[in-house]
Structure formats: structure tokens, C-alpha cells
Amino acid sequence: MIRHTSVEVERFVLKWVDEHLRAQPGRTNVPLEVDRLAAQLTGDARTHGISGGDICRAVGDIDVFLTEKYEQAAGA
């Protein structure tokens, strides 16, 4: 099994967010959108040998991280 450094995982996550996160201002169900994004991110990460635990160690709680990024993108 390939071990990824936290820096590599963080780089993967930030690139993924840049490519996939498209916030929609005024969206009322942000938690549902964050859950969808988290599932897609962790699925894509697994194809690269990155686990959910790896993501958590690199960026912290994935839902909190994605919520912050979503709100930043929405201009909240």
C-alpha cells in the first residue's frame, strides 16, 4: 500500500476542491451539498490510494473543511 504524506494529501484535496467545488450563493441546503462533495472527494481519493483518515490528518474534519471552502466560494 502506498503511503502519502500529509502534504501530498493536502495538495490532492486542494486541487480536487478547485476542480469540483462550485458554490451556489443562496443555496439553502449546504449540509446536503457538503455531504455530496465529501462522498465524491473520498471516493476519488480512494482511487488514488488516499483514505478518509489520510484526508482527516491533512485537512482536519472533511465536512468542516468543505463547509468553509463552500462558504468562501459562495462569498458568505
Steps between C-alpha positions, in 0.01 A plus 500: 500500500624847410542741789436862415642787701262757648640755255418274204151435632437868567620583147261236357207633705562865409530413131183292521313786669616745230373264230170388658363752747258742339308683769158634421427814702170480683492121501296402802621143552874545542539191725350278229733648238799457735404134557484447123838668449658302787378171354632590155833623640560192712403273210741677266770497768465124548576449130832672572571291810401776741276403791248708691740487794777640281273790402405563863866508607583744218210748515301413812133408504398470134148637553630806685772552237258472207241722671763773547611468137139499379415811700816676375408418141143623556629825647339432837 
